[in-house]
Amino acid sequence: MFNDDEPEKGLFVFTEEMHLKRGYCCGNGCLHCPYDYKNVIDLDKKRYFIERQKENRCQKKSK
């Protein structure tokens, strides 16, 4: 259910599966948000999160 993507920081992040089970975007800018950050209010943050997500997906494809 949890994916430890950043163990060096001690962070745990929800997997895409957990977000889908929740059923909505929480607005916190989660790394694996499948809802295109719908509830992130700050547009600058939303753009940043979308770019970060694209980079993360590209890195996973190249592995």
C-alpha positions in Angstrom: 0.0 0.0 0.0 2.8 2.4 0.8 5.8 2.9 -1.5 9.1 4.0 0.1 10.3 6.0 -2.8 12.6 8.3 -0.8 14.1 6.2 2.0 17.0 8.6 2.4 14.5 11.3 3.5 12.5 8.9 5.6 9.4 9.6 3.6 6.6 7.2 2.7 4.3 8.1 -0.2 1.0 6.7 -1.3 1.2 4.5 -4.4 -1.1 5.3 -7.3 -3.3 2.3 -6.2 -3.9 3.9 -2.8 -4.9 7.2 -4.4 -7.3 5.4 -6.7 -8.8 3.6 -3.7 -9.3 7.0 -1.9 -11.1 8.3 -5.0 -10.0 11.9 -5.1 -7.1 14.3 -5.1 -6.2 15.5 -1.6 -4.5 18.7 -2.9 -1.2 18.0 -1.2 0.8 17.4 -4.4 1.4 13.7 -3.9 4.1 12.2 -6.1 1.9 9.4 -7.6 -1.4 11.5 -7.9 -3.5 9.9 -10.7 -5.9 12.9 -10.6 -3.6 15.5 -12.3 -3.5 17.5 -9.0 -7.1 18.6 -9.5 -7.4 20.0 -5.9 -4.0 21.8 -5.7 -5.1 25.4 -5.6 -1.8 27.3 -6.2 -1.2 27.1 -10.0 2.5 27.5 -9.7 2.7 24.5 -7.4 0.3 22.5 -9.7 2.6 23.1 -12.7 5.6 22.1 -10.6 3.9 18.9 -9.4 2.9 18.0 -12.9 6.4 18.5 -14.3 7.8 16.4 -11.3 5.4 13.6 -12.1 6.4 13.6 -15.8 10.1 13.4 -14.9 9.4 10.6 -12.4 7.5 8.6 -15.1 10.4 9.1 -17.6 12.9 7.9 -15.0 10.9 4.7 -14.3 10.6 4.0 -18.1 14.3 4.3 -18.6 15.2 1.8 -15.8 
